[in-house]
Amino acid sequence: MPTALSRYVKARRERANLTQADLALKAGVGLRFIRDLEQGKQTLRMDKVNQVLAMFGQELGPQRLETDAEAG
């Protein structure tokens, strides 16, 4: 099931007129990894995700989650 991350990567790749194979080569990851990422695989290596995101000037990092107590 696609996730926000998978939709983002696919949209940016298409906007850059890159095939999955092109992006894999440019990012230094395997084609299978790009396919898994765009399909929303839940278990991916964060360092490889960041290699792909770096192509678009982005990276993953820790973010604080808002709890119910903090929201109210």
C-alpha positions as CSV (number, residue, x, y, z in Angstrom):
1,M,0.0,0.0,0.0
2,P,1.5,3.4,-1.0
3,T,2.5,5.7,1.7
4,A,3.2,9.5,1.8
5,L,6.9,8.7,1.3
6,S,6.3,6.3,-1.6
7,R,3.9,8.8,-3.3
8,Y,6.5,11.6,-2.8
9,V,9.4,9.6,-4.4
10,K,7.3,8.5,-7.3
11,A,5.9,12.0,-8.0
12,R,9.4,13.6,-7.8
13,R,10.9,10.8,-10.0
14,E,8.2,11.3,-12.6
15,R,8.5,15.1,-12.5
16,A,12.3,14.7,-13.1
17,N,11.5,12.4,-16.1
18,L,13.4,9.5,-14.6
19,T,12.6,5.9,-14.9
20,Q,12.9,3.7,-11.8
21,A,16.1,2.3,-13.3
22,D,17.5,5.9,-13.8
23,L,16.7,6.9,-10.2
24,A,18.3,3.7,-8.9
25,L,21.5,4.3,-10.8
26,K,21.7,8.0,-9.9
27,A,21.0,7.3,-6.2
28,G,23.3,4.3,-6.0
29,V,20.7,1.8,-4.9
30,G,19.2,-1.2,-6.7
31,L,16.2,-1.1,-8.9
32,R,14.4,-3.6,-6.6
33,F,14.9,-1.0,-3.7
34,I,13.2,1.7,-5.8
35,R,10.3,-0.6,-6.6
36,D,9.9,-1.6,-3.0
37,L,10.1,2.1,-1.9
38,E,7.5,3.2,-4.4
39,Q,5.2,0.4,-3.5
40,G,5.2,1.4,0.1
41,K,7.2,-1.5,1.6
42,Q,7.1,-1.0,5.4
43,T,10.7,-2.3,6.1
44,L,13.4,-0.4,4.2
45,R,16.9,0.6,5.2
46,M,16.8,4.3,6.3
47,D,20.3,5.0,4.9
48,K,19.2,3.8,1.4
49,V,15.9,5.8,1.7
50,N,18.0,8.9,2.4
51,Q,20.3,8.2,-0.6
52,V,17.2,8.3,-2.8
53,L,15.7,11.4,-1.0
54,A,19.0,13.2,-1.3
55,M,18.4,13.3,-5.1
56,F,15.5,15.6,-4.3
57,G,17.2,17.7,-1.5
58,Q,15.4,15.8,1.3
59,E,16.2,13.3,4.1
60,L,14.4,11.3,6.7
61,G,15.0,12.1,10.3
62,P,13.4,11.8,13.8
63,Q,10.3,13.8,14.4
64,R,8.5,14.3,17.6
65,L,5.1,12.7,17.8
66,E,2.3,14.6,19.4
67,T,0.5,12.7,22.1
68,D,-3.1,13.1,23.1
69,A,-2.1,14.9,26.3
70,E,0.0,17.4,24.3
71,A,-2.7,17.9,21.7
72,G,-5.4,18.8,24.2
